[in-house]
Amino acid sequence: MYKHVVLWRLKEQADGKSRSELAVEVKKRLDALPAQIPEIKGYETAINIGDYGASFFDVSVVSSFENKDTFWNYTKYPVHDDVVAYIQSVQEAEHIVDYEI
């Protein structure tokens, strides 16, 4: 099983939305992907609810794929590219961790 974890810090304002509104929009767009990309075996998105000093990131996704090849296939869907482009336009920072279990 190949796991892909992404954390995003969003801009204070972008696309006419506040940071909290952006988080809802990013999550909505991410949540649409599993219905359109069959390579996704597991998928969990979240908006950070932590309110302490270490809570740097706003949105996360933890996704699972059969293997590295199916993960790379997932990244080639135009709908995935559209979501990535939107997130890149509203993010301040992104951290990614991939691993196999």
RAJO-V419542 format. One record per backbone hydrogen bond with DSSP energy under -1.0 kcal/mol. NH is the residue of the N-H (numbers start at 0). CO is the residue of the C=O. If there is no record, write none. Layout:
BEGIN
NH_CO, NH_CO
END
This chain:
BEGIN
1_64, 2_98, 3_62, 4_96, 5_60, 6_94, 7_58, 8_92, 10_89, 13_16, 16_13, 18_11, 21_17, 22_18, 23_19, 24_20, 25_21, 26_22, 27_23, 28_24, 29_25, 30_26, 32_29, 35_32, 36_32, 39_36, 40_63, 41_63, 43_61, 45_59, 47_57, 54_51, 55_53, 57_7, 58_7, 59_45, 60_5, 61_43, 62_3, 63_41, 64_1, 70_66, 71_67, 72_68, 73_69, 74_70, 75_72, 76_73, 80_76, 81_77, 82_78, 83_79, 84_80, 85_81, 86_82, 87_83, 88_84, 89_86, 90_86, 91_8, 92_8, 94_6, 96_4, 98_2, 100_0
END
